[in-house]
Amino acid sequence: MSYIGVAEIPVDEDERPLPPPKPPVRNALLDGPILPTLLSLAWPNVLALTAGTCVVIAETSYIGRLGVESLAAMALVFPCVIPTMTMSGGAMGGGVASAVRARARRRRCRTRLDACPMPC
């Protein structure tokens, strides 16, 4: 039989215990609710795209006063301008797909990762 010694540590009577540890910081993109996070990240893009569309409409109304030929030329260019503005703004689909992939990767959910069109 062996004797295991126990060290006694002197403790003050007024000594207080340590405070509980702080909870870990949460990442809103990975751990937060999806809809509020996406809306908070998307509103600047929505505002910028709305402003760009208003500018294009104002340009069209101004060009419409120049004549029919100018307005016809603007009508040919308009369908190309709006998708270009949308793609330059990042569009919404890329942000949603990235958020879904990040959540699936964090949870190591292989079925969701496989369902996303982009490779890991």
C-alpha positions in Angstrom: 0.0 0.0 0.0 1.4 3.4 -0.9 0.6 6.6 0.8 -0.3 9.5 -1.5 0.3 12.8 0.0 -2.1 15.6 -0.5 -0.7 19.1 -0.5 -2.7 21.6 1.5 -2.9 25.1 0.0 -3.5 27.9 2.4 -6.6 30.0 1.5 -7.6 33.4 2.8 -11.0 33.5 4.3 -11.8 36.7 2.3 -10.6 35.2 -1.0 -13.3 35.1 -3.6 -13.7 32.5 -6.4 -12.8 33.5 -10.0 -15.6 34.9 -12.1 -17.2 32.5 -14.5 -15.6 32.4 -18.0 -17.1 34.6 -20.7 -19.0 32.8 -23.4 -17.2 32.5 -26.7 -17.8 35.2 -29.3 -20.4 34.1 -31.9 -19.8 34.6 -35.6 -23.1 35.9 -37.1 -22.4 34.4 -40.5 -21.8 30.9 -39.1 -23.9 30.7 -35.9 -26.6 33.5 -36.2 -30.0 33.3 -37.7 -30.0 33.3 -41.5 -32.6 35.8 -42.5 -31.6 38.7 -40.3 -28.0 38.2 -41.1 -28.6 38.2 -44.8 -30.8 41.2 -44.6 -28.3 43.2 -42.6 -25.6 42.3 -45.2 -27.8 42.8 -48.2 -29.3 46.3 -47.6 -26.3 48.3 -48.8 -26.3 46.3 -52.1 -30.1 46.8 -52.5 -29.7 50.5 -51.9 -26.8 50.8 -54.4 -28.7 48.8 -57.1 -31.8 50.9 -56.5 -29.8 54.1 -56.9 -28.2 52.8 -60.1 -31.6 51.8 -61.6 -33.0 55.3 -60.7 -30.0 56.8 -62.6 -30.7 54.6 -65.6 -34.4 55.6 -65.6 -33.5 59.3 -65.3 -31.0 58.9 -68.2 -33.7 57.2 -70.3 -36.2 60.0 -69.6 -33.6 62.6 -70.5 -32.7 60.8 -73.7 -36.4 60.4 -74.5 -36.6 64.2 -74.8 -33.8 64.1 -77.5 -35.9 62.1 -79.9 -37.2 58.8 -81.0 -33.9 57.5 -82.5 -32.0 58.2 -79.2 -34.7 56.5 -77.2 -34.6 53.4 -79.5 -30.8 53.2 -79.0 -31.3 53.4 -75.3 -33.9 50.6 -75.5 -31.3 48.4 -77.1 -28.7 49.1 -74.5 -31.0 49.0 -71.4 -31.2 45.1 -71.2 -27.4 44.9 -71.1 -26.9 47.7 -68.6 -29.1 46.3 -65.8 -27.6 42.8 -65.7 -24.1 44.3 -65.8 -25.0 46.5 -62.8 -26.4 43.5 -60.9 -23.4 41.4 -61.6 -21.0 44.2 -60.6 -23.0 44.5 -57.3 -22.3 40.9 -56.5 -25.9 39.7 -57.0 -27.6 38.0 -54.2 -27.1 34.4 -55.2 -23.4 34.4 -54.5 -23.9 35.6 -50.9 -26.6 33.0 -50.1 -24.5 30.2 -51.6 -21.4 31.3 -49.6 -23.4 31.4 -46.4 -24.9 28.0 -46.9 -21.5 26.5 -47.7 -19.9 28.2 -44.7 -22.5 26.8 -42.3 -22.3 23.3 -43.9 -18.5 23.3 -43.7 -18.6 24.4 -40.0 -21.0 21.6 -39.1 -19.1 19.1 -41.3 -22.4 18.3 -43.1 -21.2 16.5 -46.2 -24.7 16.1 -47.7 -25.2 19.9 -47.7 -21.7 20.5 -49.1 -22.4 18.0 -51.9 -25.7 19.7 -52.7 -24.0 23.1 -53.3 -23.0 23.6 -56.9 -19.5 24.9 -56.0 -16.6 22.5 -55.2 -15.1 22.5 -51.7 
